[in-house]
């Protein structure tokens, strides 16, 4: 009986964590939430923006991080120091519950005094009441 109660408690904690985060209602809102969670170094929040089977293209050779946990680990590597992120949706094409998006982004690091920027190509899917990344190619390789 104790194990059933423990299991129920742990499951409820996981469900509660999901409800703490907004579900983006537009691709542009997904970009805004990504920038917000990134600047706050909120890996759990970032994870909610990716489909469980999403892929993140990590280099020009086409290597990929697959699934939320791998993607969060890659993103964590960009969060050293005092970082801020700006995103701008440049092109959005929606067909029913799928969107093809191009966006410009910039990450500034106040401690290192440098900025990195790029143009992302993304495929998003509207599922379970919000938009999520299916494919995120942050450098448009």
C-alpha atoms as an extended CHARMM CRD file, in Angstrom:
* protein
*
       141  EXT
         1         1  UNK       CA              0.0000000000        0.0000000000        0.0000000000  PROA      1               0.0000000000
         2         2  UNK       CA              2.8570000000        2.3900000000        0.8180000000  PROA      2               0.0000000000
         3         3  UNK       CA              4.3310000000        1.8370000000       -2.6390000000  PROA      3               0.0000000000
         4         4  UNK       CA              1.0330000000        2.6620000000       -4.3120000000  PROA      4               0.0000000000
         5         5  UNK       CA              0.7730000000        5.8930000000       -2.3300000000  PROA      5               0.0000000000
         6         6  UNK       CA              4.3910000000        6.7820000000       -3.1080000000  PROA      6               0.0000000000
         7         7  UNK       CA              3.8460000000        6.0800000000       -6.8060000000  PROA      7               0.0000000000
         8         8  UNK       CA              0.6690000000        8.1940000000       -6.8440000000  PROA      8               0.0000000000
         9         9  UNK       CA              2.4730000000       11.0540000000       -5.1070000000  PROA      9               0.0000000000
        10        10  UNK       CA              5.4120000000       10.9780000000       -7.5340000000  PROA      10              0.0000000000
        11        11  UNK       CA              3.1180000000       10.8980000000      -10.5590000000  PROA      11              0.0000000000
        12        12  UNK       CA              1.1420000000       13.8660000000       -9.2210000000  PROA      12              0.0000000000
        13        13  UNK       CA              4.3700000000       15.8370000000       -8.7710000000  PROA      13              0.0000000000
        14        14  UNK       CA              5.2700000000       15.2210000000      -12.4080000000  PROA      14              0.0000000000
        15        15  UNK       CA              1.8360000000       16.2870000000      -13.6040000000  PROA      15              0.0000000000
        16        16  UNK       CA              1.9830000000       19.3880000000      -11.4190000000  PROA      16              0.0000000000
        17        17  UNK       CA              5.3280000000       20.4170000000      -12.9410000000  PROA      17              0.0000000000
        18        18  UNK       CA              3.8000000000       20.3100000000      -16.4470000000  PROA      18              0.0000000000
        19        19  UNK       CA              0.9710000000       22.6440000000      -15.4100000000  PROA      19              0.0000000000
        20        20  UNK       CA              3.3820000000       25.3130000000      -14.1340000000  PROA      20              0.0000000000
        21        21  UNK       CA              4.3070000000       26.2490000000      -17.7000000000  PROA      21              0.0000000000
        22        22  UNK       CA              2.2350000000       27.9970000000      -20.3480000000  PROA      22              0.0000000000
        23        23  UNK       CA              1.3970000000       26.2500000000      -23.5930000000  PROA      23              0.0000000000
        24        24  UNK       CA              2.3020000000       28.6040000000      -26.4420000000  PROA      24              0.0000000000
        25        25  UNK       CA             -0.6950000000       29.4620000000      -28.5990000000  PROA      25              0.0000000000
        26        26  UNK       CA              1.3350000000       30.7560000000      -31.5550000000  PROA      26              0.0000000000
        27        27  UNK       CA              4.7810000000       29.9730000000      -32.9870000000  PROA      27              0.0000000000
        28        28  UNK       CA              5.8770000000       33.5020000000      -32.0150000000  PROA      28              0.0000000000
        29        29  UNK       CA              4.7750000000       32.8560000000      -28.4320000000  PROA      29              0.0000000000
        30        30  UNK       CA              6.8600000000       29.6710000000      -28.4790000000  PROA      30              0.0000000000
        31        31  UNK       CA              9.8820000000       31.7990000000      -29.4430000000  PROA      31              0.0000000000
        32        32  UNK       CA              9.1520000000       34.2990000000      -26.6660000000  PROA      32              0.0000000000
        33        33  UNK       CA              8.8380000000       31.5570000000      -24.0400000000  PROA      33              0.0000000000
        34        34  UNK       CA             12.0330000000       29.9120000000      -25.2900000000  PROA      34              0.0000000000
        35        35  UNK       CA             13.9250000000       33.2040000000      -24.8500000000  PROA      35              0.0000000000
        36        36  UNK       CA             12.3900000000       33.7490000000      -21.3970000000  PROA      36              0.0000000000
        37        37  UNK       CA             13.1770000000       30.2450000000      -20.1180000000  PROA      37              0.0000000000
        38        38  UNK       CA             16.6590000000       30.3830000000      -21.6440000000  PROA      38              0.0000000000
        39        39  UNK       CA             17.5000000000       33.7110000000      -19.9660000000  PROA      39              0.0000000000
        40        40  UNK       CA             16.1810000000       32.3150000000      -16.6590000000  PROA      40              0.0000000000
        41        41  UNK       CA             18.2100000000       29.1140000000      -17.1590000000  PROA      41              0.0000000000
        42        42  UNK       CA             14.9810000000       27.1600000000      -16.7310000000  PROA      42              0.0000000000
        43        43  UNK       CA             15.7810000000       23.8000000000      -18.3300000000  PROA      43              0.0000000000
        44        44  UNK       CA             12.4700000000       22.2830000000      -17.2480000000  PROA      44              0.0000000000
        45        45  UNK       CA             10.5850000000       25.1190000000      -18.9000000000  PROA      45              0.0000000000
        46        46  UNK       CA             12.6430000000       24.7110000000      -22.0670000000  PROA      46              0.0000000000
        47        47  UNK       CA             11.8980000000       20.9980000000      -22.0480000000  PROA      47              0.0000000000
        48        48  UNK       CA              8.1540000000       21.6690000000      -22.1140000000  PROA      48              0.0000000000
        49        49  UNK       CA              8.6040000000       23.4890000000      -25.4370000000  PROA      49              0.0000000000
        50        50  UNK       CA              9.8430000000       20.3560000000      -27.2060000000  PROA      50              0.0000000000
        51        51  UNK       CA              7.8160000000       17.3470000000      -28.2950000000  PROA      51              0.0000000000
        52        52  UNK       CA              9.0280000000       14.2040000000      -26.4670000000  PROA      52              0.0000000000
        53        53  UNK       CA             10.4020000000       12.9050000000      -29.8040000000  PROA      53              0.0000000000
        54        54  UNK       CA             11.8420000000       16.2440000000      -30.9910000000  PROA      54              0.0000000000
        55        55  UNK       CA             15.2900000000       16.6050000000      -32.5130000000  PROA      55              0.0000000000
        56        56  UNK       CA             17.7700000000       19.4630000000      -32.2230000000  PROA      56              0.0000000000
        57        57  UNK       CA             20.3630000000       19.7230000000      -34.9980000000  PROA      57              0.0000000000
        58        58  UNK       CA             23.6410000000       20.4100000000      -33.1870000000  PROA      58              0.0000000000
        59        59  UNK       CA             26.1610000000       20.8740000000      -36.0060000000  PROA      59              0.0000000000
        60        60  UNK       CA             26.6140000000       21.1690000000      -39.7610000000  PROA      60              0.0000000000
        61        61  UNK       CA             27.3360000000       17.4370000000      -40.0020000000  PROA      61              0.0000000000
        62        62  UNK       CA             23.7150000000       16.8450000000      -39.0100000000  PROA      62              0.0000000000
        63        63  UNK       CA             24.3230000000       15.3410000000      -35.5700000000  PROA      63              0.0000000000
        64        64  UNK       CA             21.2020000000       15.5260000000      -33.4520000000  PROA      64              0.0000000000
        65        65  UNK       CA             20.1270000000       15.6030000000      -29.8500000000  PROA      65              0.0000000000
        66        66  UNK       CA             17.0060000000       13.4350000000      -29.6590000000  PROA      66              0.0000000000
        67        67  UNK       CA             14.2980000000       13.7780000000      -27.0480000000  PROA      67              0.0000000000
        68        68  UNK       CA             13.7940000000       16.3430000000      -24.3150000000  PROA      68              0.0000000000
        69        69  UNK       CA             16.5770000000       15.1960000000      -21.9960000000  PROA      69              0.0000000000
        70        70  UNK       CA             19.3170000000       15.2380000000      -24.6560000000  PROA      70              0.0000000000
        71        71  UNK       CA             18.0780000000       18.5860000000      -25.9750000000  PROA      71              0.0000000000
        72        72  UNK       CA             18.1060000000       20.1080000000      -22.4870000000  PROA      72              0.0000000000
        73        73  UNK       CA             21.7020000000       18.9710000000      -21.9810000000  PROA      73              0.0000000000
        74        74  UNK       CA             22.7940000000       20.6240000000      -25.2350000000  PROA      74              0.0000000000
        75        75  UNK       CA             20.9940000000       23.8650000000      -24.3400000000  PROA      75              0.0000000000
        76        76  UNK       CA             22.5430000000       23.8580000000      -20.8650000000  PROA      76              0.0000000000
        77        77  UNK       CA             25.9520000000       24.2740000000      -22.4970000000  PROA      77              0.0000000000
        78        78  UNK       CA             24.9500000000       27.7150000000      -23.7850000000  PROA      78              0.0000000000
        79        79  UNK       CA             23.7980000000       29.0140000000      -20.4010000000  PROA      79              0.0000000000
        80        80  UNK       CA             27.1310000000       29.8570000000      -18.7880000000  PROA      80              0.0000000000
        81        81  UNK       CA             27.2440000000       33.2270000000      -17.0750000000  PROA      81              0.0000000000
        82        82  UNK       CA             24.7130000000       36.0320000000      -17.2870000000  PROA      82              0.0000000000
        83        83  UNK       CA             22.9440000000       35.2980000000      -20.5730000000  PROA      83              0.0000000000
        84        84  UNK       CA             20.0720000000       36.9520000000      -22.3520000000  PROA      84              0.0000000000
        85        85  UNK       CA             18.3180000000       35.8850000000      -25.5250000000  PROA      85              0.0000000000
        86        86  UNK       CA             16.3610000000       37.7150000000      -28.1810000000  PROA      86              0.0000000000
        87        87  UNK       CA             14.2980000000       35.9480000000      -30.8390000000  PROA      87              0.0000000000
        88        88  UNK       CA             12.3950000000       37.2790000000      -33.8190000000  PROA      88              0.0000000000
        89        89  UNK       CA             10.0130000000       35.2290000000      -35.9250000000  PROA      89              0.0000000000
        90        90  UNK       CA             10.9290000000       36.0850000000      -39.5230000000  PROA      90              0.0000000000
        91        91  UNK       CA              8.7470000000       33.7120000000      -41.5100000000  PROA      91              0.0000000000
        92        92  UNK       CA              5.8630000000       31.5180000000      -40.3240000000  PROA      92              0.0000000000
        93        93  UNK       CA              3.8980000000       29.1540000000      -42.5620000000  PROA      93              0.0000000000
        94        94  UNK       CA              1.1000000000       27.1850000000      -40.8920000000  PROA      94              0.0000000000
        95        95  UNK       CA             -0.8260000000       24.2590000000      -42.3510000000  PROA      95              0.0000000000
        96        96  UNK       CA             -3.4020000000       23.0200000000      -39.8480000000  PROA      96              0.0000000000
        97        97  UNK       CA             -1.3510000000       21.8480000000      -36.8280000000  PROA      97              0.0000000000
        98        98  UNK       CA              2.1280000000       22.0390000000      -38.4150000000  PROA      98              0.0000000000
        99        99  UNK       CA              4.2620000000       25.1590000000      -38.8440000000  PROA      99              0.0000000000
       100       100  UNK       CA              7.4800000000       25.7720000000      -40.7610000000  PROA      100             0.0000000000
       101       101  UNK       CA              9.2940000000       28.7050000000      -39.1870000000  PROA      101             0.0000000000
       102       102  UNK       CA             12.4280000000       30.7610000000      -39.7620000000  PROA      102             0.0000000000
       103       103  UNK       CA             13.6380000000       32.9350000000      -36.9050000000  PROA      103             0.0000000000
       104       104  UNK       CA             16.5980000000       35.1250000000      -36.0440000000  PROA      104             0.0000000000
       105       105  UNK       CA             18.1130000000       34.8380000000      -32.5910000000  PROA      105             0.0000000000
       106       106  UNK       CA             20.9030000000       36.3760000000      -30.5360000000  PROA      106             0.0000000000
       107       107  UNK       CA             22.4130000000       35.2800000000      -27.2350000000  PROA      107             0.0000000000
       108       108  UNK       CA             24.3580000000       37.8990000000      -25.2950000000  PROA      108             0.0000000000
       109       109  UNK       CA             26.6690000000       37.0620000000      -22.4290000000  PROA      109             0.0000000000
       110       110  UNK       CA             27.3820000000       40.0850000000      -20.2340000000  PROA      110             0.0000000000
       111       111  UNK       CA             30.2370000000       38.4080000000      -18.3370000000  PROA      111             0.0000000000
       112       112  UNK       CA             32.0730000000       37.3020000000      -21.4620000000  PROA      112             0.0000000000
       113       113  UNK       CA             31.1760000000       40.4620000000      -23.3670000000  PROA      113             0.0000000000
       114       114  UNK       CA             30.2500000000       38.6100000000      -26.5260000000  PROA      114             0.0000000000
       115       115  UNK       CA             27.1950000000       37.7820000000      -28.5690000000  PROA      115             0.0000000000
       116       116  UNK       CA             26.3720000000       34.8450000000      -30.7970000000  PROA      116             0.0000000000
       117       117  UNK       CA             23.6060000000       34.9230000000      -33.3470000000  PROA      117             0.0000000000
       118       118  UNK       CA             22.0040000000       32.8100000000      -35.9960000000  PROA      118             0.0000000000
       119       119  UNK       CA             19.0080000000       32.0360000000      -38.1410000000  PROA      119             0.0000000000
       120       120  UNK       CA             16.9850000000       29.0010000000      -37.1290000000  PROA      120             0.0000000000
       121       121  UNK       CA             14.8320000000       26.7200000000      -39.2530000000  PROA      121             0.0000000000
       122       122  UNK       CA             12.1210000000       24.9870000000      -37.2360000000  PROA      122             0.0000000000
       123       123  UNK       CA              9.1970000000       22.6510000000      -37.5920000000  PROA      123             0.0000000000
       124       124  UNK       CA              6.5400000000       23.0570000000      -34.9080000000  PROA      124             0.0000000000
       125       125  UNK       CA              3.4570000000       21.0170000000      -34.1210000000  PROA      125             0.0000000000
       126       126  UNK       CA              0.2870000000       22.0900000000      -32.3090000000  PROA      126             0.0000000000
       127       127  UNK       CA             -0.4560000000       19.2430000000      -29.9240000000  PROA      127             0.0000000000
       128       128  UNK       CA             -2.2230000000       18.9510000000      -26.5610000000  PROA      128             0.0000000000
       129       129  UNK       CA             -3.2610000000       22.6000000000      -26.5810000000  PROA      129             0.0000000000
       130       130  UNK       CA              0.0420000000       24.2690000000      -27.4990000000  PROA      130             0.0000000000
       131       131  UNK       CA              2.8420000000       24.6020000000      -30.0450000000  PROA      131             0.0000000000
       132       132  UNK       CA              6.0380000000       22.5700000000      -29.5350000000  PROA      132             0.0000000000
       133       133  UNK       CA              9.2240000000       22.0520000000      -31.5030000000  PROA      133             0.0000000000
       134       134  UNK       CA              9.4560000000       18.8560000000      -33.5500000000  PROA      134             0.0000000000
       135       135  UNK       CA             12.6680000000       19.8260000000      -35.3750000000  PROA      135             0.0000000000
       136       136  UNK       CA             14.8600000000       22.6990000000      -34.2020000000  PROA      136             0.0000000000
       137       137  UNK       CA             17.7800000000       23.5640000000      -36.4590000000  PROA      137             0.0000000000
       138       138  UNK       CA             19.1220000000       26.6480000000      -34.6280000000  PROA      138             0.0000000000
       139       139  UNK       CA             21.8040000000       27.4720000000      -37.1870000000  PROA      139             0.0000000000
       140       140  UNK       CA             19.8460000000       26.5850000000      -40.3100000000  PROA      140             0.0000000000
       141       141  UNK       CA             22.3550000000       23.9480000000      -41.4490000000  PROA      141             0.0000000000
